[in-house]
């Protein structure tokens, strides 16, 4: 299967002041990131949700979508593979990092250098969390079935 990063799209961008009473004087900058993956017939999307704290009192909220196109239909095996959750986000993240650096610089803020992320570790952590949730649900269902 041939896979290409088709394009990146800023879905939403908000730059706002943080109210003075909520400013944490100990933090000049901060970066928080979450992402999910969605699929269509021959495309899949890595959608990043991030929050960037800049200069102690500015906040950037960003939804950034990377669109990957395949040369064949996406099947269940591909959806369950590591590529959409490790490799694709790693590729797309390089563009997101550059975007954040550029937007902070062009907006007159201190330039934010977003750190590299370990998408393998994020994937493994997500797998563990899903497994724990599954086990918790399973034990709750058993206790409901058996009754008091």
RARACOR-V98390 format. One record per residue. RES is the residue in one small letter. D_CENTER is the distance of its C-alpha to the mean C-alpha in Angstrom with 1 decimal. Layout:
res=RES d_center=D_CENTER
res=RES d_center=D_CENTER
This chain:
res=x d_center=24.2
res=x d_center=23.3
res=x d_center=19.7
res=x d_center=19.1
res=x d_center=16.3
res=x d_center=18.0
res=x d_center=16.3
res=x d_center=13.5
res=x d_center=13.8
res=x d_center=13.2
res=x d_center=13.2
res=x d_center=13.9
res=x d_center=14.7
res=x d_center=16.6
res=x d_center=18.5
res=x d_center=20.7
res=x d_center=23.0
res=x d_center=22.5
res=x d_center=25.8
res=x d_center=28.1
res=x d_center=28.4
res=x d_center=24.6
res=x d_center=24.5
res=x d_center=24.1
res=x d_center=26.5
res=x d_center=25.3
res=x d_center=21.9
res=x d_center=22.0
res=x d_center=18.3
res=x d_center=15.1
res=x d_center=11.4
res=x d_center=8.9
res=x d_center=5.1
res=x d_center=3.3
res=x d_center=2.3
res=x d_center=5.9
res=x d_center=8.7
res=x d_center=11.9
res=x d_center=15.3
res=x d_center=18.5
res=x d_center=21.7
res=x d_center=21.2
res=x d_center=17.6
res=x d_center=14.1
res=x d_center=11.0
res=x d_center=7.4
res=x d_center=6.0
res=x d_center=3.5
res=x d_center=5.2
res=x d_center=6.9
res=x d_center=10.4
res=x d_center=12.8
res=x d_center=16.3
res=x d_center=19.0
res=x d_center=22.7
res=x d_center=22.7
res=x d_center=23.1
res=x d_center=20.6
res=x d_center=17.1
res=x d_center=14.7
res=x d_center=12.3
res=x d_center=10.3
res=x d_center=8.8
res=x d_center=8.5
res=x d_center=9.4
res=x d_center=10.6
res=x d_center=13.6
res=x d_center=15.1
res=x d_center=18.8
res=x d_center=20.9
res=x d_center=24.7
res=x d_center=25.3
res=x d_center=24.2
res=x d_center=21.1
res=x d_center=22.6
res=x d_center=21.7
res=x d_center=22.0
res=x d_center=19.4
res=x d_center=17.0
res=x d_center=17.8
res=x d_center=17.6
res=x d_center=15.2
res=x d_center=14.7
res=x d_center=12.0
res=x d_center=9.9
res=x d_center=11.1
res=x d_center=12.9
res=x d_center=11.2
res=x d_center=7.8
res=x d_center=10.3
res=x d_center=12.3
res=x d_center=10.0
res=x d_center=8.6
res=x d_center=12.3
res=x d_center=12.7
res=x d_center=10.0
res=x d_center=11.9
res=x d_center=15.1
res=x d_center=14.4
res=x d_center=13.7
res=x d_center=16.8
res=x d_center=18.8
res=x d_center=18.2
res=x d_center=19.1
res=x d_center=22.1
res=x d_center=23.3
res=x d_center=23.0
res=x d_center=25.3
res=x d_center=23.1
res=x d_center=22.8
res=x d_center=20.6
res=x d_center=17.3
res=x d_center=16.7
res=x d_center=13.2
res=x d_center=13.6
res=x d_center=12.9
res=x d_center=10.6
res=x d_center=12.0
res=x d_center=9.9
res=x d_center=13.2
res=x d_center=13.4
res=x d_center=10.0
res=x d_center=11.3
res=x d_center=14.7
res=x d_center=13.8
res=x d_center=12.1
res=x d_center=15.3
res=x d_center=17.5
res=x d_center=16.2
res=x d_center=16.7
res=x d_center=20.1
res=x d_center=21.1
res=x d_center=20.4
res=x d_center=22.4
res=x d_center=25.2
res=x d_center=25.3
res=x d_center=25.6
res=x d_center=28.2
res=x d_center=30.3
res=x d_center=30.2
res=x d_center=31.5
res=x d_center=34.2
res=x d_center=35.4
res=x d_center=35.6
res=x d_center=37.5
res=x d_center=39.9
res=x d_center=40.5
res=x d_center=41.9
